[in-house]
């Protein structure tokens, strides 16, 4: 005979457990086992079932099983043998026992039903409260992790000396900005590259602390002209800096003039602009190279000035130089 389920029941309250234990002993007797021999393992099983029900704080599903010649109780991932029969019972005996147990469990005492409903309500309230507490803990852990990740990312993208974004952040943001401006024809973008003039002389004459202070002064000058959460300021390392300005060339020129003035006209600046009104650069690399060539021209032509590299309608690059102290612009 294969394994047969004689009874399946949920133990919600203590009377449920008492009834189930009674069914276990009845079954042992009906199957021809010694009821006295079945009593000790039944009592031990009762102890284990109470413990299991107390741990899960909800109704405990249990099954009374007949496995060949063994009567046993199963719950969760545990089992307890109650008694071993002298021989496997006849199928007719097993069927009659199953019907008897099914009929017995159909009767419900109103007082027990009331207790069971109250216990179920308590379990549901405890489960709801526990679930809400677990969700709240998970939410707090998630928010903490997000803060940690943002802080980790910020540190990875920040220059420790100046607090500006670093070269890693530049590579990420300039690509996104270039691609967006290429798609959105009504937007403008300018890339400004900065090189501090004769910075090595400052370090050599006044020491590295003075040099660090000068670099922080440059960072403050850049921060003062950009719009928070719109434009970006970067330090590549050494005395090299950059800005991404989401505006046209005329605004970018004015902002870089302010930086030049704040640094006593001791900065060389190269500018490249990008907008729907201008022929597009063939690639991001070409856009950056245009700004880099403008910076080189600013340094080669005397330093302390701004050179703007623009494309004419035919795609030819022209440069316009802006000198400090209100001098006239020089077009080359």
N, C-alpha and C positions, 0 to 999 in steps of 0.2 A: 504494500500500500504506500502510495506517495504521501508526502507531507500534506496535512489537511489543517485548514484554519477552522477551529471550533468556535471561536468567539473573538470579536474585535470590539474594544471599548475605549472611551476616553475617560481618564481619571481626573475629574475636575475638583471634586470635594472628597472629604474623608469617607462619607457613606458610599461613594462610587468604589473606592478601594475595598471597603468591607464587602460590598456585594460581589465584586470581582473575585475576591479570595474565596467567598462562599461557592461561587461557580467552579473555581479550581478544584475544591474538595469534592463537590458534587460530581464533577467529571471524572476524577480519580476513582470514586466509588462506582460510578456507572460503567466504567471501562474494566472493572474487575480488579482494581488495585487495592492494596491495603490502605485504608483511610488514615490509620495511625502513622504509617510509614510516610504518608504524604504530608502530614502536619508540620514537622520541623522545617523541611525545605520551603513550605508555603509561608511560614512565619518569617523565615529569612528573606524570602522574595518580597514580602510585604515591607520589610525594613528598607530594602534596596529601592523599591518603588517610591516610598515616601521621600527618600533622599533625592531621587531623580526628579520627582515632581517639584520639590522645593528648589532645585537648582535652576530649572528652566522657567519658573514663574508663569506657567501656562498649562492647559490641560495636557496630560501625558497619554499618548496613544499606546495601548498595550494589546497584545494578541495572545490567545491561548491556542497552542499548536499541538498537533499529534504527529509526531515524526516516527513512522513505523511503530515501534513499541515503546516510545518515550513520550511522556506528557511534559510540555515545557511552556514557559512564559517568555515572550520576547518583547522588548521595548528599546527604542532608539537603536544603538548598536550593541546592546547587551541581551543576554538570555540566561535563564535559570531552569535547570531540569528539576521537575517536581517529583516524578516517580517513573520507574521502569516497569512496564507490564510484563506479565508472564509470557504473553504471546500477543501478536497484533490482533486487535479486535475485528470482528466481522464488520463488513461495510454497513450492514443494516443497523448495527448498534451505533456506529459512528453517525449515520444519518439521523437516527432518532435523537441522539444527544445534541446534535447541532440544532435541530428543530426546537428541542426543549429549551436550549439556551437562548435562541432567538426569541422565542415566545416570552421567556422570563424577563428579558431586557426591555420588552415592549411596555411593560407595566411601569408607570411613573407615579410615584407618590407626590402629590402637589407640594408638600413641604420640602421634599428633596429637590423638586424642580425649582422652587423658589430659591433654595440655597445655591443650586447650581447656577441659576441665572445671575444671582448676586456675585458669585465667585467669578463667573465669566466677565461680568461688567468690571470687576476689580482687575482681572487680568488685562482686559482691553485698555483700561485707563493706565495701568502700569506700563503696558507696551507702548501706548501713545507717548507717555511722558518720557520713557526711556529712548524712544526713537527720536523725539524732538531734541533731547539732550545730546544724543549721538550726532544728529545733523548739525546742531549748533557747534559742537566740538570740531566736527569735520570742516564747517565753514570757517571757524576761527583758525584752524590749522592751514586751510587753503589760503586764507588771506595773509597769514604770517609767511607762508612759503612764497606767495606772490611778492610780498614786500622784500623778502630776502633775495629773490631772483632779480627784482628791479634794481636793488642796491648792488648786487653783484654785477649786473650789466652796466650800471652807471660807473662803478669803479673800473670796469674793464675798458670803458670808452672815455675815461676822463684823464687828462694830463694832471699828474699829482702836484706839480709846482704851481700852475696857473689856474687850475679848475676848469679850463676850457676843454672841449671835446678833443680827442686825439686823432691820429692818422687813421686808426681802425674805424672810428666813427665817421670820419670824412669819406672813406672809400664806400661805406654803406649809404650815407645820405646823399652824396653827390650823384650816385647812380640813380637813386630813386627820384631825386629832383630833376635830373636831366630827362629821364624817361617821361615823367609827368608833364614837364613843360613841352616836350615834343608832341604829346597827345593833346594837351589842352592849349589850343592855338591862341587863346586870349590871355595866357599867363606869360610872365617874363621872369627871367632868372639871370643873375649876375654872379660870377665867380671872381673874387678878389684874392690875389696872392700877395703876401707881404714879406719883405726881408728887411730886418733892422740894419741900418747903415753903420758900419764900423763897430759892430757889437763886440768883436774880439778885443778891440782897444779898450773898451769899458772894463771887460774882465781883467785884462792885463794890468791896467792902471789902478783900478779901484778894488779888485778882488771879486771872487765868485759871489759873495753875498750881495754886493752892489749889482752884479750882473743879474742875479735872481730877482732882485727888487725891480730892475728895469724891465725884465720879462713880465713880471706881474703888472707893472704899469701899462705895458702894451695890452695885456689881457683886459685890464679895466677899461682902457680906451675903446677897445673893440666892443666890449659888452655894453658900453654906454650908448652906442649908435644902432645896435640891432634891436629888433622887436622880439620880446620874449615869446618863446613857443612858435615863432614864425621863421626868423632867420637863424643862422648858425655861425658860431665862431670856433675856430680850431687852432691848435698848436701842433705842428708836425713834429717838432723837436728842434733843439738848437734855437736859432733865431728866425725860424720860418713859421709863418702863420697864414691862415686863410679864412675867408668869410663866404658863406652862401647867402645871397640877398634875393629874396623873392620880390623883385621890383625891376623897373627899367633902368637903363644905363644912366639917365640923368640923376635919379635918386641915389644909385650906387656911387656915382662920382661925388655927390655931396657928402655921403656918409664916410667915404674914404678920405675926403678932405678933412673932416673932423678928426679922424684918427691921426692923420699926418700932422695937424696942428697940435694935437695933444702930445705928440711925441717930438715936438720942437723941430719938425720938418726933417727928421733923421730916419725916415722910412722910405723904401722904394716899393712901389705898388703897381701890380699888373692887373688889368681888368678885362674880362670877356663877358659879353652879354648874349642873351638868347631870348628871342621872342617870335611871335607869329609874323611880325613885320620884316624879319630878317631871314635871309637864306640860312637854312639849317646846316649845322656842322654834320659831317658824315658820320661821326661817332662821338661818344663821350670822350675818348682819348683825344680827338681833334679839338674838342671844346676846351679841355684842360690845357692842351698844348698851346692854344691861342692865348690863354691867360699867362702861361709860363713864358712865352715869347715876349709878351708885353712887359712882364716883370724884368726880363733880361734887358730889354731896351731901356726901361727906366733906370736900371743900374748902370748900363753902359753909357747913357747920355748925361750922367752927372749925379744920379741918386736924388733922394729927397723930392720925388715927384710921382705923379700918377700917369700911367699910359693905358689908354683904353683902346683895345683892338676890336674893330667892328668889320662886318662884311657888308659890302655894297650890294645892290640888287644883282650884280653879275657874279657875286661870290668872291670878289677880290677883297683881301684883308687890308684895311687902312688903320693907321693908329693916330690917336689924338692925345697930346700930352697936356697935362694940367700941372702948372707950377704953383708952389705955395705963395703966400703973402699977397694974393690977389693979382698976380701978374697975368698978362694976357695968355690965353691958350695958344699953343703952337701946334699946327697941323702938319703932319709929315706924310 
